[in-house]
Amino acid sequence: MKTYQVDENGYYGEFGGAYVPEILHQCVEDLRNTYLKVLESASFKEEFDQLLRDYVGRPSPLYLAKRLSKRYGCKIYLKREDLNHTGAHKINNTIGQILLARRMGKKRIIAETGAGQHGVATATVCALMDMECVVYMGKTDVERQHANVQKMEMLGATVVPVTSGNMTLKDATNEAIRDWCCHPSDTYYIIGSTVGPHPYPDMVARLQSVISAEIKRQLLEQEGRDHPDYLIACVGGGSNAAGTIYHFIDDERVKIVLAEAGGLGITSGKSAATIQLGKKGIIHGARTLVMQNEDGQIEEPYSISAGLDYPGIGPIHANLYTTRRARILAVNDDEALAAAFELTRLEGIIPALESAHALGALAKVDFKPEDVVVLTVSGRGDKDMDTYIKHKMA
Ligand SMILES: *Cc1c(COP(=O)(O)O)cnc(C)c1O
């Protein structure tokens, strides 16, 4: 059977792999030899499931949004990752990886963060597990996302402002990789999305796959069938999308629609539509689609949503796009803002700006009245209130 899951060499079609400096080769190899054994062990599963239930608050509800459904002429269910502890899906992954790090005997946790959401999720589980935590964050982002910096510090993490490059996520990631190279034996690097060298994309997808496992059960209960006609999610690096589609990826009855950040428009020069604008290249240890200029220099992405402006994309998603398994739509800043206000007024749910891009995709798809659509609301909008107020609509 044709599969869109990772192959034994860590590739999704022509994308993926592990392109790391010599000094990290052994670390990545250790991780590769360990992660499946741990993730599939009974003791890990038990501890992971219990924390997801009692600490994160899972299962997250699958909510039939009646007024939104009426607006788009189909049946729309929202998968409510916004209701998780710390306000987004990212905690599913950080809990899983810290449990793995402990089982590998690591003492020190490092992470990169852009908007600060992954940094907060990592600092949270480090507090919970009493582990040392260092978070690399571009200096520009430290200034833009001050509330998250304060949260990380209150949680006991050390936030290191990165002053190289444009001082944003890509630079923070480079710095985290540099740290890992200096402390390969005692340090575990928690990557926040389905990016980086194999086995990270597969590991993060597996840890987030609880989202689609729940969708399956909840749909069967509420709709009498275990699969939707459409799955919709936003993509930054791709982890909430990967979790949403994981158990449906090889089921061709299910159409997959992914929303990336169009910024001011994909031809405007200010965009983060990596899949549509990217060319094949290597970024942060994986071969994927990368926003780059003619010389292969990485181009700075732009989006109103700090969680979506990464110049790469998970190899899973690059493969879904090139094989046409998924439809990728660019949703621009103004469309995402309008969709956020629409959801708020129709359903009383203020979504994260990232999730608003998934909602913005609804207007671009022709649904039939009988279509069952599941859309993942990856996070809540508290962190985006300043942006929403600035762009307030009548
Ligand atoms: C980080 C973030 C994203 C983007 O990351 P993915 O790995 O693509 O899921 C999307 N939504 C929210 C709420 C986030 O915090």
PDBQT file of the ligand as one rigid body, heavy atoms in Angstrom, charges set to zero:
ROOT
HETATM    1  C1  LIG A 401       3.095  27.223  17.241  1.00  0.00    +0.000 C 
HETATM    2  C2  LIG A 401       1.691  27.294  16.836  1.00  0.00    +0.000 A 
HETATM    3  C3  LIG A 401       1.280  26.921  15.541  1.00  0.00    +0.000 A 
HETATM    4  C4  LIG A 401       2.235  26.555  14.449  1.00  0.00    +0.000 C 
HETATM    5  O1  LIG A 401       2.985  25.404  14.686  1.00  0.00    +0.000 OA
HETATM    6  P1  LIG A 401       2.684  24.012  13.983  1.00  0.00    +0.000 P 
HETATM    7  O2  LIG A 401       3.868  23.181  14.336  1.00  0.00    +0.000 OA
HETATM    8  O3  LIG A 401       2.576  24.268  12.512  1.00  0.00    +0.000 OA
HETATM    9  O4  LIG A 401       1.433  23.491  14.537  1.00  0.00    +0.000 OA
HETATM   10  C5  LIG A 401      -0.069  26.946  15.252  1.00  0.00    +0.000 A 
HETATM   11  N1  LIG A 401      -0.981  27.324  16.169  1.00  0.00    +0.000 NA
HETATM   12  C6  LIG A 401      -0.625  27.691  17.424  1.00  0.00    +0.000 A 
HETATM   13  C7  LIG A 401      -1.691  28.100  18.377  1.00  0.00    +0.000 C 
HETATM   14  C8  LIG A 401       0.718  27.680  17.794  1.00  0.00    +0.000 A 
HETATM   15  O5  LIG A 401       1.056  28.059  19.035  1.00  0.00    +0.000 OA
ENDROOT
TORSDOF 0
